[in-house]
Amino acid sequence: MTQDRRRRNSLRALLMLTLVAAIVPWGSARADDVAPNHPALSDSFYIALGVFVPKSSTSAQLNSTSLGVGTIVDFESGLGMTTQKVVPEVSARWRFAERWRLELAYFELNRTGDTVIDREIHWGDQDFLAGTEIHSKLDFSDLRVSVGYSVFKRPDKDVGVALGVHAATYDASLSAVGTGIAAGGGASEEHKLLAPLPVLSIYGQFALTDEWAMETRLDRFAISFNNIYGNITSSVVDLNYQPFRHVGFGLGYRSFFVNVRVTRTTWSATFSQSFQGPFAYMNASF
């Protein structure tokens, strides 16, 4: 299944889940006919700290004015990087008004790889010949900040829209170990990139009981600005259990698809990435 198809399937599934959850009258099933009162939907401040276990797929291309079009490199299968890793993630939410919220979330995924390549790779101003031992590095981080407005709000339901930005940061390098490059001798090429990608979001929170709640969110946008093109699709589904007034626990699933293309005077680069996997966390609200 291609990355575009996986992204479309994730988008459809999350939209359907949000619509169904918004329509189903969870609270009316209670005997006393009182809507559930879950702290995640009523408290002003919410903080979650957990671990994200994404399965990653990454390809990149680095072109230069000296060597021309670079090779499309698969960092996992071509350069020996691990496809799955446990990384920390933190998120926070502040309800600063009845229908308004400020949210942020951050995670980073730093990886290295070592392999002997079986084909020639043109990477920026370097030409690595087949049979060269390559050490690679790819550091990625994403900071998401958004402001949201609840268009439908009840004690047990909160559905809204948000405008925000994903600040995606890349630091990628390839280095020859020993000899084997066209220029002869160990050489390396490293480039860093910050891509601020604005997104439009829809979100939903639904109290199932006083202790159990579900949350969904979908981010989507594409932009072309100042020699940078990017598109992003990000989705979140969380199930939260909060048995204590201010402390809870949760399990969820994250998916993140991003494509970035940037052009500079002497080089241009393209990154295509996907992260998908489970998320476990502990939260506090007050």
Phi, psi and omega per residue, in radians:
M1 nan 2.277 -3.105
T2 -1.268 2.842 3.131
Q3 -1.097 -0.708 3.131
D4 -1.084 -0.699 3.140
R5 -1.196 -0.724 3.092
R6 -1.062 -0.689 3.139
R7 -1.144 -0.748 3.121
R8 -1.133 -0.700 3.115
N9 -1.127 -0.721 3.107
S10 -1.107 -0.711 3.138
L11 -1.104 -0.834 -3.127
R12 -1.087 -0.755 -3.108
A13 -1.116 -0.714 -3.125
L14 -1.227 -0.683 3.086
L15 -1.084 -0.759 3.122
M16 -1.102 -0.756 3.136
L17 -1.088 -0.738 3.137
T18 -1.126 -0.762 -3.135
L19 -1.141 -0.771 3.135
V20 -1.104 -0.783 -3.125
A21 -1.125 -0.578 3.136
A22 -1.242 -0.542 -3.075
I23 -1.463 -0.696 -3.060
V24 -1.150 2.192 -3.097
P25 -1.420 1.314 -3.090
W26 -0.954 -0.799 -3.009
G27 -1.219 -0.465 -3.034
S28 -1.267 -0.169 -3.125
A29 -1.390 -0.184 -3.140
R30 -1.270 2.572 -3.047
A31 -1.102 -0.635 -3.095
D32 -1.523 0.071 3.081
D33 1.015 0.554 3.093
V34 -1.930 2.287 -3.111
A35 -1.115 2.535 3.086
P36 -1.024 2.604 3.139
N37 -2.145 1.542 -3.119
H38 -1.672 2.354 -3.093
P39 -1.006 -0.539 -3.111
A40 -1.105 -0.413 3.137
L41 -1.688 -0.196 -3.059
S42 -2.068 -0.470 -3.099
D43 -1.294 2.635 -3.116
S44 -1.320 -0.611 -3.060
F45 -2.093 2.406 -3.130
Y46 -2.462 2.232 3.131
I47 -2.297 2.350 3.121
A48 -2.294 2.393 3.094
L49 -2.270 2.201 -3.081
G50 -2.723 -2.919 3.135
V51 -2.130 2.341 3.110
F52 -1.901 2.332 -3.102
V53 -2.092 1.338 -3.049
P54 -1.447 2.510 2.896
K55 -1.659 2.166 -2.948
S56 -1.925 2.592 3.000
S57 -2.386 2.127 -2.999
T58 -2.379 2.265 2.971
S59 -2.311 2.579 -3.100
A60 -2.613 2.717 3.113
Q61 -2.454 2.265 3.130
L62 -2.131 1.955 -3.136
N63 -1.744 2.719 3.111
S64 -2.452 2.843 3.114
T65 -1.300 -0.365 -3.100
S66 -1.504 -0.768 -3.112
L67 -1.792 -0.170 3.107
G68 1.468 -2.514 -3.042
V69 -1.203 2.270 3.140
G70 -1.503 2.979 3.127
T71 -1.427 2.408 3.009
I72 -1.300 2.047 -3.002
V73 -1.911 2.240 3.001
D74 -1.601 1.968 -3.014
F75 -1.242 -0.471 -3.132
E76 -1.445 -1.063 -3.070
S77 -1.378 -0.502 -3.082
G78 -1.584 -0.484 -3.067
L79 -2.084 0.080 3.004
G80 1.387 0.334 3.100
M81 -1.374 2.565 3.098
T82 -1.137 2.515 -3.127
T83 -1.543 -0.300 -3.086
Q84 -2.427 2.397 -3.083
K85 -2.675 2.563 3.093
V86 -1.552 2.175 -3.119
V87 -2.323 2.624 3.090
P88 -1.348 2.664 3.054
E89 -2.493 2.426 3.114
V90 -2.226 2.501 3.096
S91 -2.502 2.734 -3.135
A92 -2.629 2.678 3.123
R93 -2.473 2.429 3.091
W94 -2.253 2.017 3.022
R95 -1.512 1.707 -3.062
F96 -1.582 -0.056 3.021
A97 -2.703 3.019 -3.060
E98 -0.967 -0.721 -3.086
R99 -2.015 0.051 -3.062
W100 -1.960 2.541 3.136
R101 -2.520 2.628 3.008
L102 -2.062 2.259 -3.089
E103 -2.249 2.622 2.983
L104 -2.567 2.674 3.109
A105 -2.642 2.601 -3.093
Y106 -2.574 2.379 2.925
F107 -2.618 2.747 3.072
E108 -2.424 2.603 -3.119
L109 -2.329 1.891 -3.113
N110 -1.952 2.217 -3.083
R111 -2.426 2.713 3.011
T112 -2.313 2.803 3.113
G113 -2.546 2.655 3.068
D114 -2.386 2.198 -3.136
T115 -2.798 2.809 2.995
V116 -1.714 2.041 -3.037
I117 -1.323 2.554 -3.123
D118 -1.830 0.181 3.072
R119 -2.627 2.839 3.121
E120 -1.289 2.410 -3.140
I121 -2.166 2.146 2.994
H122 -1.681 2.047 -3.088
W123 -2.306 1.788 -3.102
G124 1.109 -2.181 3.131
D125 -1.624 0.180 -3.125
Q126 -1.991 2.577 3.125
D127 -2.180 1.864 -3.119
F128 -1.707 2.127 -3.092
L129 -1.407 2.723 3.051
A130 -1.008 2.425 -3.093
G131 1.646 -0.078 3.115
T132 -1.395 2.403 3.010
E133 -1.433 2.160 -3.045
I134 -2.008 2.314 2.939
H135 -1.822 2.166 -3.099
S136 -2.093 2.682 3.095
K137 -2.421 2.393 3.039
L138 -2.482 1.872 3.070
D139 -1.812 2.227 -3.136
F140 -2.288 2.432 3.038
S141 -2.470 2.670 3.132
D142 -2.410 2.140 3.040
L143 -1.964 2.097 3.140
R144 -1.924 2.255 3.083
V145 -2.301 2.346 -3.135
S146 -2.631 2.732 3.009
V147 -2.075 2.225 -3.068
G148 -2.133 2.733 3.107
Y149 -2.267 2.248 -3.126
S150 -1.464 1.956 3.135
V151 -1.464 -0.372 3.068
F152 -2.394 2.057 -3.058
K153 -2.420 2.169 3.020
R154 -2.315 2.925 3.123
P155 -0.960 -0.537 -3.100
D156 -1.931 0.055 -3.138
K157 -2.500 2.472 3.123
D158 -2.579 1.889 -3.124
V159 -2.146 2.287 -3.084
G160 -2.733 -3.051 3.129
V161 -2.201 2.720 -3.100
A162 -2.539 2.709 3.032
L163 -2.139 2.254 -3.082
G164 -2.704 -2.882 -3.137
V165 -2.542 2.421 2.934
H166 -1.770 2.011 3.075
A167 -1.645 1.690 -3.104
A168 -1.614 2.250 -3.119
T169 -2.079 2.302 3.118
Y170 -2.107 2.484 2.967
D171 -2.428 1.803 -3.033
A172 -2.124 2.418 3.107
S173 -2.594 2.610 3.003
L174 -2.207 2.321 -3.126
S175 -2.324 2.378 3.061
A176 -1.444 2.365 3.089
V177 -1.744 1.991 -3.088
G178 1.421 -2.381 -3.095
T179 -1.898 2.994 3.063
G180 2.288 -0.065 3.101
I181 -1.632 2.827 -3.051
A182 -1.067 -0.634 -3.114
A183 -1.365 -0.235 3.101
G184 1.420 2.109 3.138
G185 1.711 2.734 -3.076
G186 -1.107 2.216 3.131
A187 -2.445 2.807 -3.124
S188 -2.542 2.831 3.108
E189 -2.462 2.168 -3.110
E190 -2.312 2.418 3.077
H191 -2.423 2.494 3.095
K192 -2.030 2.550 -3.059
L193 -2.577 2.319 3.004
L194 -1.993 2.134 -3.122
A195 -2.133 1.717 3.062
P196 -1.379 1.980 -3.049
L197 -1.981 1.929 3.112
P198 -1.212 2.611 -3.124
V199 -2.427 2.624 2.918
L200 -1.805 2.438 -3.041
S201 -2.275 2.641 2.848
I202 -2.130 2.499 -3.112
Y203 -2.441 2.762 3.079
G204 -2.613 2.390 3.023
Q205 -2.192 2.380 -3.036
F206 -2.452 2.097 3.089
A207 -1.433 2.126 3.084
L208 -1.528 -0.704 3.011
T209 -2.513 -2.999 3.070
D210 -1.200 -0.333 -3.110
E211 -1.913 -0.446 -3.046
W212 -1.930 2.406 3.106
A213 -2.571 2.721 3.107
M214 -2.143 2.513 3.117
E215 -2.355 2.408 3.068
T216 -2.313 2.669 3.070
R217 -2.717 2.486 3.080
L218 -2.302 2.199 3.056
D219 -1.937 2.398 3.122
R220 -2.705 2.354 3.042
F221 -3.028 2.805 3.013
A222 -2.465 2.508 -3.081
I223 -2.576 2.582 3.014
S224 -2.305 2.023 -3.015
F225 -2.737 2.258 3.003
N226 0.900 0.899 3.114
N227 1.145 0.346 3.039
I228 -2.164 2.245 2.999
Y229 -2.070 2.400 3.092
G230 -2.671 2.564 2.959
N231 -2.401 2.583 -3.012
I232 -2.520 2.467 2.999
T233 -2.348 2.147 -3.115
S234 -2.362 2.406 -3.137
S235 -2.417 2.660 -3.104
V236 -2.421 2.360 2.957
V237 -2.349 2.135 -3.114
D238 -2.243 2.498 2.988
L239 -2.083 2.076 -3.022
N240 -1.960 2.371 3.052
Y241 -2.103 2.028 -3.096
Q242 -2.131 1.513 -3.107
P243 -1.339 -0.307 3.131
F244 -1.909 2.745 -3.045
R245 -1.017 -0.694 -3.034
H246 -2.062 0.010 -3.054
V247 -2.328 2.387 3.125
G248 -2.548 -3.141 -3.103
F249 -2.445 2.727 -3.103
G250 -2.742 2.796 3.017
L251 -2.237 2.529 -3.126
G252 -2.725 -3.025 3.124
Y253 -2.454 2.372 -3.141
R254 -2.090 2.480 2.941
S255 -2.371 2.499 -3.009
F256 -2.581 2.049 3.121
F257 -2.145 2.236 -3.112
V258 -2.485 2.413 3.035
N259 -2.242 2.234 -3.104
V260 -2.309 2.358 3.038
R261 -2.319 2.184 -3.105
V262 -2.263 2.471 -3.132
T263 -2.158 2.256 3.077
R264 -2.151 -3.127 -3.051
T265 -1.103 -0.772 -3.045
T266 -1.910 -0.078 -3.122
W267 -2.719 2.837 3.015
S268 -2.508 2.663 -3.061
A269 -2.496 2.610 3.064
T270 -2.297 2.285 3.072
F271 -2.160 2.393 3.046
S272 -2.333 2.118 -3.042
Q273 -2.425 2.644 2.967
S274 -2.424 2.464 3.046
F275 -2.265 2.237 3.103
Q276 -2.517 2.320 3.109
G277 3.000 3.066 -3.123
P278 -1.366 2.818 -3.119
F279 -2.452 2.229 3.078
A280 -2.122 2.432 -3.006
Y281 -2.640 2.893 2.972
M282 -2.122 2.409 -3.070
N283 -2.236 2.759 3.012
A284 -2.299 2.457 3.092
S285 -2.415 2.601 -3.119
F286 -2.839 nan nan
